[in-house]
Structure formats: C-alpha cells, structure tokens
Amino acid sequence: GRGRGRERAGGEGLGVRPRLALALVAVCGATPAAALADGPKAPPGADDSFEQRLVRRVAAERGLELMSVEAAAGRTIARIEVVAVPVFTPADPIPDVLNVFHVTTREHVVRQELLFAQGDAFDPERIEETARNLRSMVVLTTASVEPFRAEGGDVGVLVVTKDLWTLRHGFVDLFFDPARFSETLRVRGALTEMNLLGLNKSVAIQYARNPWVREIGQTYLDRRVLGSRWSFHESLGVLLDDDTGTTVRGSYQLVRPFYSLGTRFAGQLLVEHNAGTSRAQEGAGVARIALPASGSGRAIDVEHRFDRRNWGGAGTFAFQHGDRVKSRFSLTLRTSSREYTPGPDVPIAREADFFDAIRLRSEFSNVVELGWSLVPTDYRKLRNADVYGITEDFLAGPQLSFGAGLSERSMGSDQDFLRLSGAAGWRIVTDAELVAAAFLTVGGRKQREGLINRSIRLDLSLYSAPTRYGRMIWKVASAVRRDNRSLGVVALGGDGGLRGHPIGAVRGDSFWRANLEWRSRPWYWKTYNFGYALYWDSGSAWFE
C-alpha cells in the first residue's frame, strides 16, 4: 500500500492504507504426529500432541514405563534420563546426514537447567517449571519432562528435548532502487549460530551498508558462564564512514536473571558506547527536515543528519519474594552521556530547532532508579497460538509495575529531574484457550520547566478459542506522547506491525496500530506444518 499524508491538530501526520493480505506458511522443525507414526499410539482420550508422541517413542525405545504426575508426586527421584533428539531424524523427509552441520545440544547443557536432582522428592510444580524453562531456550524446538516407574516404588524423570536448526542468516533491513542499485542499497543482516558446538552459546557476524557507511561487527552470548547462573552478552562493531572516518560501537552485559520462581536475587552490569554519524535515507540521498521560521531565523530545509558520541553504564540489584504472586524490587545506579552534533548545514542558531524536530537532547546524567513489580505465577499451556504445533506458555493474571529515577546536579548531572513510569494489565486465559489481555503504560519526566516526555500507551489483544478450522487474533496498540524532548521518534513499518510496508514507512511522536488475523490450524506432513494466515494491518503516526 502507498503512504499518504494527513494534517493533524498539533502537527503533521502520516498514515498508510490498510493492507489485506494472504500469507502461506510452511514451518519446519516441529515434528508433527504423522512423522512419529512408528511410535506408540496414545491411549483413548490421552494427549496425542507432537511432544507426547515423541516422549512415548523415546520411552518405548528405552524400556521405560511412563506414569502420571499425580501418581509420582512425593516419591523419591531415583533416576534422571536426558534424551536430546537431533534436528533431523530417520522419520524426516530431509536426510539426517544434514545433522553433521549442527551439533545437538549436549546432555550436560540440558541437565544444568533442571530444578531438581536425584534423591529429591518429585514436586510437580518444579517439574513443570523446568519444562517451561527448557521450552524457553531458543536452541530447542520443544521440551518435555515426564515421570516413569523406577525400581523399589521410586520414580524416574525422563527429559526429552528436540533441537532447532540454529545456523541462520537473515536481513534486518533491505532496501534498494533497481534503477540505482549501488547508489541506494541499504542492507543490514547477520550470520548467526545460536547453539555453538551444542553448548547453548551464540555467535554472530553482522554487517551493514548504506550509501555512506559500511559496518562489520560481531556478537557473542554465553548464557551460562562457566556453568553458573550468570550470562554474558558482548557486541562490537566498526563503522567506516565516507565523511567522518572510522568509529566503534559496543555493548557488554553480565546478567544473573530470576531463573526460577524460587530465585531470590538477580543482578545486571552494563557498559555501552556508540559513536558515529546518523542519517535518514531518502532514495540515494539524505532526507531533509523543514525547520519552520522562529525567533532563531527564517524557515529552512536541512539534512536529517547528526553525529553521536554516547556512552553509559549501569548496575542493578533485584530481589523477589512471595508465593503465588511475586513482588520484585530493584535498585539501579546508572550513568550516561548523550552528545549530539548537527550536520554541517545546520546554522548554530538553529541547532535547538533541529534537535526539537528529531526529538533528541544532549545530556549527561547520573540516576538512581527504584523499581517494583507484581508478577503472577499462573502459567497456562496453549498450542497453535503464536507458534504452530508445539506448546507455548502464557502468563495469566494481573501485572503491576512502578519505576522512579532521580537525577540531581549535586550528583554531577546536567539537570535535576524525576522520571516516573507505571504499568498495569491483566491477561485472562480460559479453559477453552480464549486469551484476552489489556495493558496500560504511563510515563513522564518532571524537571524545572515542567512535566515533559509525557506518554500513555494502551495495548489490547484477543485470541479467540480455537475451532477445527483455526482461530482469530486481534491486536490494537496506541500511544500518545506530549512534550517529547528526548524519547526519539516512533517508526511503523514492516518491522513494526505493518506487514508488507517498508521499514519506517510512517514516523511520529504518537501512533496507533491495528492488526486482525485469521490463522488456520496446521496441516501436518512429515516434519512440516502447513497453514495460512489472512491478515489486515493498518496504522498511523503523527507529530504533536
């Protein structure tokens, strides 16, 4: 659909025509029931899902007698069996010789995620949480944790995982004009291995190019440093700019998450730096910004270009307590420097007007942040909601959060300010697998000249109960921001909820977006899930 402009009260608005489209989807990796027909059949009325067929097949191969969770509760865990199934098996239409290009997740990697040990009493909640954590690992297609009968009346636990193909190449951004390919080409992509040597570590080579800048970079993610609960994420890139030379950007994080509902403490350390020249591309040139006449001078057009030299660091300590509902508290100490310089065609007298237009401000700040959140622990398992064929975990119940950040000149900051934010929401999941959710987020920054960066956002979603043909999914999001001094600009497009439109098709301070989608139930053939989605996307963004 083509973009169109509209005038809005308080500023210029841009919208896009609603787009109605049909998408055909074929997903490889979640082996369906048909591919496991050689395994034991499910008893009448039993779960005949992909995961359970895979578990029954593995149990039969190992001579294990599965039992119910209720019968296993309270018994002593005498054995733990871990079976990691490779990406391709003999049941797949794709030759399993391709497994030589993928190292299956190693057994010790799966075992270190278990929240129970041999000799413990079988706790159904711990078992379910372990399965949920394993399913959240990006290197696995799915995971199941099931009890089986062991000697002497004890119980064993069978852990079955199936690997995902983790060597990926993808484009984050790709644009060019066929008539002027070399002059207009803009591309950003990465070659990623998410499960290096089967160790649940990720490495990537990233590259980017536009008419002015070439970038090459790398990232590394170690999700369990030396087998600990700490993760380390590092990213480094070198930018070669035709006008400003060579600059470097980087980010380094050390994180200890709340890895289970019983975890008491979490923490994070962050250091980042980013220098270079930013430009908004329009065709083969730099987009231009109209600066209206003001006390600083007459109306002029200037390039949407500026230099940035940013760095910062933060340290966070958090703890949680509670049983069915978790209260989480956090303390963060943050320092940051944001330095922006306009392009050479912006007169010195109009620099403030330029940064008003792009919603950025140079600032040095030291901030003390406090946070509190209320998180339920009621997880519901669904299938064919966002992913075909495999189990997904949805968190149900109310959620609340509040945050405050204080900065003062006495702490070395450029300005005194108090930053406040809050969020409230509720997700309902019925036994019929209908999902309804509403979330409201508000924020602002109080400083001497008043309350700036005011924002309010509403997100609504509704997943209909599944039928034999599929389900309807409806999502609406809207945000209004006033006195936006430093929040940047919202961009909607192909990567922001408007499928089929260019990245950044519409921009503004505020926006609304609506998505309506009919998603079919999957049809299974071998290791493929086939389905279709009929969707309608629409949205608009505008400057206040």
Secondary structure, 3 states (H helix, E strand, C coil): CCEEEEEECCEEEEEEEEEEEEEEEEEECCCCHHHHCCCCCCCCCCCCCHHHHHHHHHHHHHCCCECCHHHHCCCEEEEEEEEEECCCCCCCCCCHHHHHHCCCCCHHHHHCCCCCCCCCECCHHHHHHHHHHHHCCCCEEEEEEEEEECHHHCEEEEEEEEECCCEEEEEEEEECCHHHHHHHCEEEEEEEECCHHHCCEEEEEEEEECCCEEEEEEEEEECCHHHCCCEEEEEEEEEEECCCEEEEEEEEEEEECCCCCCCCEEEEEEEEEEEEEEECEECCEECEEEECCECCECCEEEECEEEEEEEEEEEEEEEEECCCEEEEEEEEEEEEEEEEEECCCCCHHHHHHHHHHHCCCCEEEEEEEEEEEEEECEEEEEECCCCCCCEEEEEEEEEEEEEEEEECHHHCCCCCEEEEEEEEEEEEECCCCCEEEEEEEEEEEEECCEEEEEEEEEEEEEECCCCCCEEEEEEEEEEEEECCCCCCCEEECCCCCCCCCCCCCEEECEEEEEEEEEEECCEEECCEEEEEEEEEEEEEEECC
